[in-house]
């Protein structure tokens, strides 16, 4: 790591917390782990539940951290609400989880991989109101407008 290069700083808030970890060298997402030491597990249902990770992070200015679902859990009907962690947030990283599809319950245990953390650059663009937008081939077509 070169001096002055942006870093993601991570603070463990509890002894059983695990640092975010890349599953493979080319993974863009860092795995986030549940930190449920005392209770040992959390039972998910249809209503959203905040699952603690036991960590707080410091995202460098000009970046944000995005909490995203893990595809393996999504394929089983375990959802994660997409979330953004701004560079000035210092609280615990919590993951909003819920069930969809046919699942009636799912148990999250301490240490389970529950979501991904993706770090992104953000562009500080000015917001400008205009009377019209430039034309494109797609035009104003929305969901499903480019085919199935």
N, C-alpha and C positions, 0 to 999 in steps of 0.2 A: 504494500500500500504506500503510495507516494505521499509525502508530507503535504498537507493542505487539501488532500483529496477528501470529498464528502464521505462521511461514515454514518451508519445507523447505530446510534448508541442505545443500549438496552440495559435496564435496571431490573434485577429480580426483586420483586416485592415480598416474596415468600420463599423459604428454602427449597420447596419442592418444585418451583417454577423451572421450566426449561427454556433455553434461548431459542429463538427462531432458527430453523435449519433448512438448508437446501437439500432436497432428496437426491438430486444429481447435480453435477457441475453446471449443466446447461439449464437447470430449472430457473425460471424467472420469479417464481413464487417461493417464499420461505414458509415452511410448515409452521403453524401455530399449534400449541399443545394446551389441552385443558389442564387447569391447576385447581383441583377440587380435593385438596388434602384431607380436610376434616370430614366432610360428608362421604368422600370416596367416589361418588357418582351423582349424576343429575339425570332424571328421567325426562325425555322430551315428549311433547305432545303437539297438538295443533297450534297452541298459543306460543308466541315467541318467548324465548328464555335467554337471558344474558348469561353466557358461560365465561367464567373468568380464565385468564391466561397466566395470572401471577406476574406479569411483566408490565413495565412502562417503557416507552420508547421516546427518543429524541430524533425526529426526522430533520435533516439539514434544511435550512432555508432554500426555497426554490424547488422543493420536492414535497410529495405527500405520500402517505402509505395507504394502500387500498386493501381492505379485508375482502377476500373473495372466497367463494365455495370451493371445496375439493370435489373433483369430478367423481371420485369413487363413492363419496357419501351421497352426492346428488343422485347418482344412478340407483341408490337404494331408497331414495325418498327423504333424505335428510338435507334440509335446506339451510343456507347461511345467507343472511341479508347482506348485500353489498354495502360496505361502509368506507368512509374516508377519514383518515386521521391526519389532521393538519399539523404543520411543523411547530405550532405553538401549544399543542396539547401535551400534557405531561401525566395524565391520569392512567389508570390501568387499562390495558387493551382488553376489551370485552367483545365477545363474538355473539351476535344475535342468531340463535338457531331455532328451527321449527321443523315440523314434519309436513310432508305433502304426499299425495298419491295414496296408496293402500295401507301404508304403515300406521298402526295405532299407537305404538310406543317405540322408543329407541333409547338405550342407555349410553350416556357419555361418561366415561371413567377417567379418573385422574391419569394424565399422561397421554391420553388419546390425541391423535392428530385431528384437529377439528376444522381448520381453515387454512388459507394461504394469505401471506402478506406480500404484496407487490409494491415496490417503490417506484414512483414515477416522477419525472420532471413536470413542472407545470409552467404554462406560459402566462405571464402577467399581461394579458391583452386588454386594451381599453374597450369599454362597451360603447358602441356608437349606434344611435338610432338612425335608420334610413327609411326612405319612402318605398324602396324596392330592392330586391336581391337579384344577383346575376342569374341568368337562365342556365339550366343544365339539361342534359338528356333525360334524366330521371324526373326532374321537375319537383312538384310538391308531393309526389307519391310517398306514402308511408309504409306501414307494416305490410309485407307481402307484395309490394308493388314491383319487385324485381323477379318475381316467380316464387315457386314453392320451395 
